[in-house]
Amino acid sequence: MTKRIILPLLTIWGLHSARAEESLIAPTPLFQQTGFAKEFVGSYGILSDVEPDVTDTEQKLLGRLQTLFAESKFKDAENQLILYIKETTAPTDPNLQPGEISPALVFVLGNLYFQSERLDEAERAFKEAIRRFPKFRRAFTNLGFLYTSQNKMDEALAAFQKSVELGEKSARVMGMLGYCYMFKQNAVAAENAYRQAYLIDPNARDWKLGLAQALLMQDKHEDAASMFGNLIRENTQDRQLWMRQTSAYLALEKFEEAIINLEMMRLLGLADEKSLVLLGNIYIDQTQPRLALDAFSEAMSRAPKLDVAQALKSAKILNDNGNPKEAGEMVQKIRTAAGESLTPADRLALDLTEVKIARNSNQPDVVGSILTRLLQENPTNPEILLELAKHYDQCAKNETDQEKIRKHIGEAKTNYMLAMQYDATAYPANLGYGQLLIRDNRALEALPFIEKALSLKKSDSLEQFVSRVRRAADREKARVEREQADRANAQPQK
């Protein structure tokens, strides 16, 4: 039950792993990261191998710009820098010769453009700085940051890789490199990058979170759960952390720990519709239908807008797992919550669910009563026809009177044949009709219907069933041929 119910839900919601990029928890936006703005537009140092030289005059300018940066006077800094560049490359004084500027100044200008969200201009500036000085490490680094902010992850990854190749080892760059690898589904490389970032800056939440997600992506659930636990202790109000740790527990089949997590979320007011539905499914797995019903009911009440289809899924899961009483209560809760807002389609779905619940509760009279009413209202609805076929099929199984059995089987066949005409019910109708014939020892007649069902919906179990029916049909055909031959031989010769 666990793999059939719980794990598919985790996959749908992006919780079983970080494989879907939509489920990846992104790091804090760059300019909101502690110290990033200051580092980004801050002091310019000389690293001879990976940063271009600057003249004494340029160094003095950079000193003045640093003062303006510290005072957050970025526009003043930009104006001074642009004025210097213009006066150097195209002096207004006719006695001065045009000169060259250091790529460092182009780089700083790119930083100012980036800080003011003029991203196209920033990109051009960084690329120009790199063109002039191909080993300009910090230009590659900041170009990577720029691409990350635009969600251009291929370009960001290439820029950060070049930066690291040139000797960059800061926690921020290693962490953002890890994020790029995660986005590209390279969990091993992401883990290595995040570990280096974590070693350099073990207090940074973003790198711990990234490492935990990289571990989860690799199915290292024990380590991931531990890392998410550390993060939760630092921030108990982060719903995503609770859910990620819960998914790790479920993958480890630690259902009690998963339940504790989800119940803690309820207590903290963090539980939403999805987490409560998940809790309900785990309770079903743990044979706690009353607790499951309670969780499903709360999930319905927490939904921004009543989703009848989603709520009905919970009722169906309860019923399919042998809890028709709780399933019936769930249906009544849905009816009460929806009131007059139920659409005709919703009403039909609720009625058909009640049919299945009544069948599971061994209440054929209730099943028949509901279906009779529904048939009068919707005489050509394929789902009603299919349920009628199943109802009469079941009645025939439970009947001892031969005349009634024939009548029930006739009704079942008619409704199965009608339901076959619709795409929505063709598969179960062909399969049900074929099974009815097989129970009547008519495998040869049943085979085309079973094969049709297989053509509509492939499955290993149905493949095996079809193989058995074919063997039975072959035996039946051989028997019929022998009987025909025996009758022919028994006739007197003329």
N, C-alpha and C positions, 0 to 999 in steps of 0.2 A: 504493500500500500504506500509505503513511504516514497519509493521511487516513482510510482505512478501518479501520486497527487502532489507531493511537496516539491520535489526537484523540478518538475516542469514549471511550476509557479515561480520558482527562483529564477529560472532561465528567462521566463517572460518578463519579469520585473528587473532583470539585469543584476540580480543579487547573488547568484551562485558563483559568479566569477566577475572579473573586470574585463571580460572579452569584448563586450560591446562598448565602443567608444563613448556612446551616450551615457553609459553607466559610470564612466571614469570620473572620480571626484577631482576636479582641477585644483591646482595650487592657488593660493591667494593671488589676486591680480597684482602685477608687478609693482605698480606705484603705491600699493597698499602694504607691501611687504616691509617689515621693519628695516629701516636703513637703506632701502633700495634707492630712493630718490637722491639721497645725499651721495651715495656711491656712484650713481649713474652720471650725474652732472658735476661730480666733485673734482678733487684735485687731479692734476695731470702729472704723472711722474715719468721719468725717463728709464726705460728698460731697453738698452741698446739693440738687442736682437729682435725685439717684437714691437718696438714703438719708434716712430721717426724722431729725428733730432728737431729741436726748436732753437731759434736764435735767442740771444739775450733779450731783445725787444719783445719777442713773442712770449718769452718766459715771464716778463714783467706783466704783459697783458693777461696771461693766464692767472697770475696772482691776483690782479684786479677782478677778473671774472670769478675767481674762487670766493672772494669777499661778497660779490653780488649773489652768487649761488647760496651762500650761507644765510643771506638775508631774504632768500626766495624772490629776488628781483631778476627773474629770468628774462623778461622783456628788455630790461636795461642791458643785461649781459648780451643778449642777442644783438641789440642795436650797436653796442660798442664793437662787438666782434665783426659784424658786417661792415661797419665803417672802416675798421682796420684793414679788412681784406680788400675793400674797394680802393682805399688809399695806397695800399701796397701794390696791387696788381694794375691799377689804372689811376696813378696819382693826379690830383687836380693841380698840383704845383708843377709847372712846366720844367722846372729845374731838376726834378727828380725823375729817375729812370724807373720803369715798371720792374717790380721784383716778384719773386716766387714766395709763396707761403707754405708753411709746413703742413703736411697732411694732418698733423695733430689738430690744427685749427679747423679744418674741414670736419674732422671727427667731432670736435666739441660743438660745432654748429649743428651737426646731425643730432647730437644729444638734446640740444635746445629745441630743435624741431620735434623730436620725439616727445619731449616733456610737454610740449604744447599741442600734442596730438596731430601734428602735420606730418602724417606718416609717410606719404609719398616723397616729400622733400627730405625727410630723415633717411629714407632708404637710399635715395640718390646720393646724399652726402656720405653715408657710410661706404657705399660702393666706390665713390670717388676717392675716399681716403684709402681704401684697400687697393684701388688701381694704382695710386701713387706710391703706396708702400705695401706690397703684397703680403708681408708678414705681420701686418698690423693686428695683433692679437685682440686688443680691446675693441677694435672696429668689428671684427668677426663676432665677438661676444655680444656687443650691443645690437648688431644686426640680427643675431639669434633671438634676443629679447623682443625686438621689433616684430619679427615674423611670428613669434609665439603669441604676441598680443593680437595678431591678425588671424590666428588659427591656421597659419600656413606651416604645417608641421614638417613637411618634407624639407622646405627651405630652412626652417629653424634647426632641424636636426643636422643638416650639412654645415651650417654656420657654427653650431656648438662643437661639432666634431673637429672642425678646423681649429677652433679656439683651443680645445684640449690638446690637439696635436702640437700646437705652438706653446704649450706649457701651462695653460689655464687649469687651476685646481681648486678654485673657490667652491664653497658649499653651494652657493646659488647656481652657478653654472652646472655643476654636477647634478644638482637636483632638477634643474630645468631640462638637462639632457636626459635624465631618467624619465621625466614626463613625456618627452618626445618619443622615447623608446616605447613607453607604455601605450601611447596613442597609436604607434605602429605595430602593436601587438608583439613586441619583442620583450617578453617578460624577463628573460635571463639578463639581457643587457640592462634593462631598467633596474633590476634588483642590484646589480653591481654599481651602477651610477648612484642610486639612492643610498646604498650603504656607505659610499665614500662621502656623500653629502652629510649623512647622519653622523659619521665619525667626526667630521670637521665641526658640525654644528648640531649636537645631539638634542638641543632644546627646541629646534625649529619644528613646529607641527607639520608643515608641508612635507618635509622629507620623511618623517616617520609615517605619515599617511601614505605617501607614495610607496614606501617600502612595504607597508602592509598590503597595499593593493597589488603590488608586484608578486608578493608571496601568494596571495589569494589566486591570482591568475595562473600560477604554476601548480595549483592544488596543494600548496604547502599549508594546509589548513590549520595545523596545530600552531605553527609559528605566526601565521596571520592572526589567529584568534588572540594570541598573547599580545601582539603588537596593537591590535585594536582595543584590547583591554586597557593598555597603558594610555591610549588616546582618550578612551572614555573616562578614565579617572581624572584626566585633565579637563574634560569638558563633557559633563553628564547630559547636557542639553542638546547634543548633536545627534539627531535622529539617524543620519546616514551611518554614523559609526556603530550604533547599536545594531542596525540592520546588517551591516557588513560582518560584524562578529557573529550575528545569528546565522547568517548563511554559512560561515565557516563551521559552526557547531553542527548544523544540519548535515553538512557534507561528512562530518566525523560521526554522524548518528548519535550525537550527544543531545538528545531531545529534551531532557530535563533542563540543561543549560539554556537551550534555545527558548523554552517556555519561560524560564526566569527572566531572560532578556526582554521578551515581548511583554510580559506582565509588568516589568519595571517601566517599560515605555508607557504602559497604560497609567501607572501611578504618577509618572512624571508629566503626563499630558502630551506625550510625543506620539502616541499611537494614532495612525491614520487608517483609512479603510483597508488598504492593502496589507498592512502589518497585522490587522485584526483578522482578516480572512486567512492569512497564513497561520496565525495562532489557532484559529478554528480547525484548520486542516491538520495541524499537529495534534490537537486534542482528539480528533477522530482517529488518527493513527495510534494514539495512546489509549484508545477505547474509553474516551471520556465525552460521550455525545452531549450531555447537558452543558458541560463547559464549552464545547464546540458551539452549541446553539447560542450560548450567551455571547461568545466572541463574534459570531456571525451577526447577531442582532445589533451589537454595538457597532460593528463595521457598517451596517446599513444606516445607522443613525449618524455616523460620522461622515458619510459621503456628502460632498457639497450639494449634490442633487441625487435623489433616489434613482439608482440604476437597477431597474427591475430584473434585467437579464443577469447582471452580476449577482444580485441577491438570490435569484433562482438557481444559479450554479451551486451556491452553498446548500440550498435545499436538496438539490439533486445529489450532491456528494454525500449528504447525510443519509438519504434514501438508499443510494447505491452501496453504501457500506453497512447496511443492515440496521438503520435507525429510522424507520418510517414514522414513528411517533414524533420525534424531534423534527423530522422533515416537514410533517404536517403543521407543526407549530410555527415553523419558519415561514411556510406559505401563508398562514393566517396573519403573521406579523407583517408580511409584505402587503397583503390586502389592506390591512389597517393603516399602514404607513402611506400607501398610495391613495387610498380613498377614491374619490371621483376622478382622479387624474389618470387612472388606468386607461390605456389605449385598447382598442379591440384586440390588437396583436398581443398585448400584455395579458389580457384576460384569457385569451386562448392558451397562451404559454402556461399560465397558472393552472388552468383547468387540466391541461394535459399532464402537468406535473402531479396534480392530485390523482389523476388516473393511475400513474405509475406508483404513487405512494399507496393507494388503495390496493393495487395488485400485489405489492410487496407485503401488505398487511393481511393478505388473503381475504379480501372483501369483494368478491366478484359482483355482488349485487350493486355495490357503490360504483364499481367500474362501469358496469352496464348502464346504470342510470345516467352517469355523467356523459358517457359516449353517445347515448341516444339523444340527449339534449343537444350536444355539440353537432351531431350529424344533421339534425333538423335546422340548425343555424348555419352550418357550413357543409353542405352535402358533397362538395367536391374537394374539400381540403385534404391533401395527401397524408398529413400526419394523423388526422382523425381516422382516415381509412386504414392506415397501418395499425393504429392502436386497436381499432375494431377487429382487424384480422388477428392480432395477438390475443385479444380477449376471447374470441370464439375458438381459437386454437387451444387456449388454456381450458376453456369450458369443456371442450371435447376430451381433453386429457383427464379431467376430473369426473366425467360422467360415466355411468355404468349402463344406462339405458341405450340400446343400440340405435333406436330411432332418433333419439336426441343427439347421439354422437354424430350420426350421419348429417343431421341438420346443422350442427355446429361446424362440422368440417366443411360443409358446403358454403356456409357464410364466411368462414375463414378464407377459403380459396377465392371466393368472389372478391373479397376486400384486398387480399394480397395481390390479385391480378390487377385490380384498379390502381393500387398504390404503385405498382411497377411502372405505370405510365408516366410517373413524375420523377424528375432527376433527383429531387431531395430525398425521396424514399425508395428509389429503385434498388439500391443495394440491400437494405434490410428486408425489403419485400421479396426479392428474389431468394435471398438466403432463407427467410422464414418459410416461404412456400416450398423450397427444396427440402428443408428439414421436416416439414409436415409430411411430404411424400415418402421420405426415408423412413419415418416412424411407421408408415403404412406398408413398409417393405417394397417400395416401388423406386428403387435406386436408379433404374434405367430411365424412368420418366423424370426423376429429380435432377439427374446429372446436368442437363442444359441450364437449369436455374442456378445451381450451385456454381457452375463455371461462369455464368453471367455475373454473379455476385463477385467472384474473384477478379474478373476483368474490370469491375468498377472500383474495387478496393483491394489492393494487394496486401497480404499478410502471411507470415510463415505458418501460423496455425491454420489459416484457411487453405493454404496450399496443401498442407498435410491432410486436411479433411477432404478436399477434392480428390486427392490420391486414393483415399479409402473408398470414397463413393464410386470412383471409376472402377476399382477392383470389384466392388459389389455389383456395379452395373454390368461388368463383363461376366460375372458369374450368373447374374439374372438372365442376360442375353443368351448365354450358353444353355441355361436350363430351359428357356422358352424354345430355343431351336431344337433341343432334344425332345421336348414334349411334342412339338410339331412333327418331328420326324417319326416319333413313336406312333402318333395318331395316323400319320400317312401309311406307315407300315402295317398298322392294324386293320386298315380298310381292306375288304375282300377284293381279290383280283378279278377283273372282268375277263 
